[in-house]
């Protein structure tokens, strides 16, 4: 099939990607039957030593050197790559058709040399196709979907890796382990099947479309091959990537083949091939399950952080192999430990393979990917070819080593495993220096993964990517919101443009629940998008996120045309509390839009602690005070303005402002608004330096209003309490049940009695236990009478009796203890001088006792 010079259509690209997946499946069948335990078992059957095993493992890697001239040849030709890739790969795979005949046609002395020679030829032919195939696939696969596509391709290939070796291993056991027929026939049968799979892969790759290759300019000067090769090495970031890859390939190949040899060798664990292949299938299954997640995360966060996490996983598995023991009685423990190793290894290596390939593509310029890939393969090939040979030589040199450490004996195998782990630690350190322009940091990605349930989140996100109905998408988004998974931010941002309004609304709410600042730009854009109709939900979400970066957009929305969005934006600004929103907030403090005005009052209260004195006073005098007169503003606005005044008391307090609030109190017709104004008056007066007790009369007038009931009454009473007690001292007594209030009253009476007795000792020596604390004689002490009046429901009388006790024992309201006591006594006296016909409440008695205790303790 000839390659057209016209760009491929999207449908043709889609067809090519599907063909490539099937080609990868057949190629994996060939690879599964000719590598791993099958190759090592065949080599052992031929009589290979440990050194030869190392040499065999190094040959495919060393063949990577051929990628450099191959890449230069392909780029210089500027011709389609299909023919070169398809025929070279077929020839390389069919070398195993010759390998299977080695034990049948050659004398035993030539078995090993012939096997090494044919394996070298096969590796060379398969290696030279890597640069052109990589460039071909890089041109074919869209850049923003590489992670997902190669994850899917690897996942299906992993399924083959999981299923094919199990029957093949069981078949090979019949010959090698149990001697039921000639092992030569068993190996020949497996290698023959592999060659049939090679023909399937060849036919599919011939059908795969190839994007047009830019023709080489005939007038251009011939490229300098040395300059082409040196260009990747001049790239500083690529050099750092190569350093990482060098550590990784050595850490992978140094003892790679001996992990399998440790399992099947008679002097080691001596496991059946079926057991080894079942464990390998478990590793493939783990990789199969993890690959979609790796691909999804690589597209979302970049390849480098995912590669770091996967590398950390790979350095654990060699250490676990050290604890396997070559004794028959340890077989159950060995199998259990190998199970854990294979699961961990499958997940980790799936991430390494995918992320490393994507990082290589991302690190190379599009026009030079073949050369970059070739240089990468050549350098890693040299090291990957030397490392297993060195490993094999060390295995021979350390054959007699046995270092007992507890129940573990460090032999030549385990020393190599330990060295492998150390090399992978070096790879992790080298990877920290590699940069990826669009990638996130590893710490960030790890934080994202640990801040939510990644498995559940990933399953919900898979639902969003499928063609399901609006109700299913909405339900999936709601479940993501419950998980609060930051992994879903990008998908939820896309859902803000969904056709379904309920889906858009759910997406906005979910982004708020997740509280990730990455959603701010998208949510901000929806504030002014009438077609989306999710401005209110977007504003609410920005408020929940609480990042000041959203302030400009919310401030603009606070003066927009949509009334609902205006209110929602002001409420969001209240949650954020950014003083930069002050102009937008004050502009909204008008009675023309009551709901927005109330929300602006709440926003002003939220930003109050961060305002300067000048800003706070200007907002108070120019914006809030005009909203307090009943004839100018409705009740809701007045209430919101009064609440804002309470928050502004610190920076905005002046004596004039305090007086203005006090003068407005008698004219306020609503009890709830009056209670808020009373609280504001106390805060303003105290902050401005006005004597607190001078506020008491005005506050008591508010408290004694006939319409002062329920919560408004408690708020007004707390304002009165703040004139004589520290902030918050009375709060704990306002929400008590009747029984708890009675217990508190009894306890406070006893505390007050002890305080008053301690006052009398310095002046008159030991006090008589039965002495009348009121000084009036007869009828029991004054506090006892106060408590009796309280229990009878005569609360005004109880307060008056408490004040009498304070006046007689503390000295007429002027204790020797200083200002706090004097203030408390003065407030208590004002509280007791109110008319008896008023509707007194039980909380007033508790306040009186607290004032008595404070005045007595200060005397």
Secondary structure, DSSP 8 states (H G I E B T S, - for coil): ----SS---HHHHHHHHHHHHHHHHHHHHHHHHHSHHHHHHHHHHHT--HHHHHHHHHHHHHGGGHHHHHHHHHHHHT--SHHHHHHHHHHHHHHHHHHTTHHHHS-GGGHHHHHHHHHHHHHHHHHTHHHHHHHHHHHHS-GGGHHHHHHHHHHHHHHHHHHHHHHHHHHHHHHHTT-SS-HHHHHHHHHHHHHHHHHHHHHHHHHS---------TTS----HHHHHHHHHH-HHHHHHHHHHHHHHHHHHSSHHHHHHHHH-TTTT---HHHHHHHHHHHHHHHHHHHHHHHHHHHHH-HHHHHHHHHHHHHHHHHHHTT----GGGHHHHHHHHHHHHHHHHHHHHHHHHHHHHHHHHHS-GGGHHHHHHHHHHHHHHHHHHHHHHHHHHHHHTTT--EEETTEEE-HHHHHHHHHHHHHHHHHHHHTT---TT---HHHHHHHHHTTTHHHHHHHHHHHTS---HHHHHHHHHHHHHHT-GGGHHHHHHHTT-S-HHHHHHHHHHHHHHT-GGGHHHHHHHHT-TTT--HHHHHHHHHHHT-GGGHHHHHHHTTSS-HHHHHHHHHHHHHH--GGGHHHHHHT--TTSHHHHHHHHHHHHHHGGGS-HHHHHHHIIIIIGGGTSTTTS-HHHHHHHHHHHHHHHHHH--HHHHHHHHHHHTT---HHHHHHHHHHHHHHHHHHT--GGGGHHHHHHHHT-TT--HHHHHHHHHHHHHTTS-TTTTGGGTT--HHHHHHHHHHHHHHHHHHHHHHHHHHHSS--TT--TTSS-SSS-HHHHHHHHHHTT-HHHHHHHHHHHHIIIIITT--TT-HHHHHHHHHHHHHHTS-TTS---HHHHHHHHHHHHHHHHH-
